[in-house]
Amino acid sequence: MSLIKTEGSLRGLTILCVLIGLLASSQAADCPEGEASSLKLQLNLLRNRFRHLCDQYSNLATNCSAPVIPCAQCPEGWLVVGDQCFLLTTDRDDYSNSTNKCAEIGAHLAILTTKEQHDAVEKEGKNIGGIYTYYWIGLTDIETEGDWRWVDNSKLRTPFWEAPEPNNHLSGGPEGEDCAVVQSYTQLWHDVPCSFTYPRICQMDAILPQ
């Protein structure tokens, strides 16, 4: 696929995404639920197609010295990792309040599933500096001991525990250790009591360029 053709496709898909998004929002109040669902599906498919084409363009642009088009955007100060945005904070709170603070800014506690995401967290942790190396992530087994779930209720598939974690040690209190933190420098996880206070990592979907 040529660079010019890919760039043209990107412009067309961007316009379609905007139009469908506007149509969906304008009809949300009075259109049938099925029609709204169909529009939402079309919009998601176009967004996925945009990201695929944008990745192709970026690879070609590197070899052709063409201008770079950002495939995803994050708020200022957030890390961009693929199609996700991450924010490391330095204020400390317990797990429940940290969950709420992420929600207040339209995010959730981080779901770290790849080495690339952990690398970005480590780098940002070193940029922040100070004594903060442990951060809350959105992982708990508070519902069923040993059944670790992410904040979206998905099961843990790729663990990054530091042995012998998780061990549900009772030294922090009789409730045990039902929440997880990541040690940013080692990129490994520890289970800790949910009442302990740590900084947090918030996460949200990156948005398409306007």
Backbone hydrogen bonds, N-H to C=O, Kabsch-Sander energy under -0.5 kcal/mol:
donor,donor_aa,acceptor,acceptor_aa,energy
6,T,2,S,-2.3
7,E,3,L,-2.5
8,G,4,I,-2.3
9,S,5,K,-2.2
10,L,6,T,-2.1
11,R,7,E,-2.0
12,G,8,G,-2.2
13,L,9,S,-2.6
14,T,10,L,-2.3
15,I,11,R,-2.2
16,L,12,G,-2.2
17,C,13,L,-2.6
18,V,14,T,-2.1
19,L,15,I,-2.5
20,I,16,L,-2.9
21,G,17,C,-2.3
22,L,18,V,-2.4
23,L,19,L,-2.6
24,A,20,I,-2.8
25,S,21,G,-2.1
26,S,22,L,-2.2
27,Q,23,L,-1.7
28,A,24,A,-0.7
30,D,27,Q,-0.8
31,C,27,Q,-2.3
36,A,32,P,-2.0
37,S,33,E,-2.3
38,S,34,G,-2.1
39,L,35,E,-2.3
40,K,36,A,-2.3
41,L,37,S,-2.3
42,Q,38,S,-2.4
43,L,39,L,-2.5
44,N,40,K,-2.3
45,L,41,L,-2.4
46,L,42,Q,-2.3
47,R,43,L,-2.4
48,N,44,N,-2.3
49,R,45,L,-2.4
50,F,46,L,-2.7
51,R,47,R,-2.4
52,H,48,N,-2.1
53,L,49,R,-2.6
54,C,50,F,-3.0
55,D,51,R,-2.3
56,Q,52,H,-1.9
57,Y,53,L,-2.8
58,S,54,C,-2.6
59,N,55,D,-2.0
60,L,56,Q,-2.1
61,A,57,Y,-3.5
62,T,58,S,-1.7
63,N,59,N,-0.8
63,N,60,L,-0.6
64,C,60,L,-1.4
65,S,61,A,-0.9
66,A,61,A,-1.5
73,Q,207,I,-2.5
78,W,75,P,-2.1
79,L,86,F,-3.5
81,V,79,L,-0.6
81,V,84,Q,-2.8
84,Q,81,V,-1.7
85,C,204,M,-3.1
86,F,79,L,-1.8
87,L,202,C,-2.4
89,T,200,R,-2.4
93,D,198,Y,-2.1
95,Y,194,C,-2.4
98,S,94,D,-2.3
99,T,95,Y,-2.3
100,N,96,S,-1.9
101,K,97,N,-2.4
102,C,98,S,-2.0
103,A,99,T,-2.0
104,E,100,N,-2.0
105,I,101,K,-0.6
105,I,102,C,-1.2
106,G,103,A,-1.9
107,A,102,C,-2.4
108,H,203,Q,-2.0
110,A,201,I,-2.5
112,L,110,A,-0.7
113,T,111,I,-0.7
118,H,114,T,-1.7
119,D,115,K,-2.6
120,A,116,E,-1.9
121,V,117,Q,-2.2
122,E,118,H,-2.6
123,K,119,D,-2.4
124,E,120,A,-2.5
125,G,121,V,-2.8
126,K,122,E,-1.9
127,N,123,K,-1.7
128,I,124,E,-2.6
129,G,125,G,-2.0
132,Y,129,G,-0.6
133,T,131,I,-0.8
135,Y,182,V,-1.9
136,W,199,P,-2.7
137,I,180,A,-1.9
138,G,110,A,-2.7
139,L,137,I,-1.9
140,T,149,R,-2.5
141,D,178,D,-1.9
147,D,144,T,-2.4
148,W,146,G,-1.0
149,R,140,T,-3.3
150,W,154,S,-2.7
151,V,138,G,-1.3
153,N,150,W,-2.4
156,L,148,W,-1.8
162,E,189,W,-2.1
163,A,161,W,-0.7
165,E,162,E,-2.8
172,G,169,H,-0.5
173,G,170,L,-1.5
176,G,173,G,-1.7
178,D,176,G,-0.6
179,C,192,V,-2.1
180,A,139,L,-1.6
181,V,190,H,-2.4
182,V,135,Y,-2.5
183,Q,188,L,-3.5
184,S,133,T,-3.5
184,S,182,V,-0.9
187,Q,183,Q,-2.5
188,L,183,Q,-0.8
189,W,160,F,-2.4
190,H,181,V,-2.2
192,V,179,C,-3.2
196,F,193,P,-1.5
198,Y,93,D,-2.4
201,I,136,W,-1.6
202,C,87,L,-2.6
203,Q,108,H,-2.6
204,M,85,C,-1.8
206,A,83,D,-2.7
207,I,73,Q,-2.5
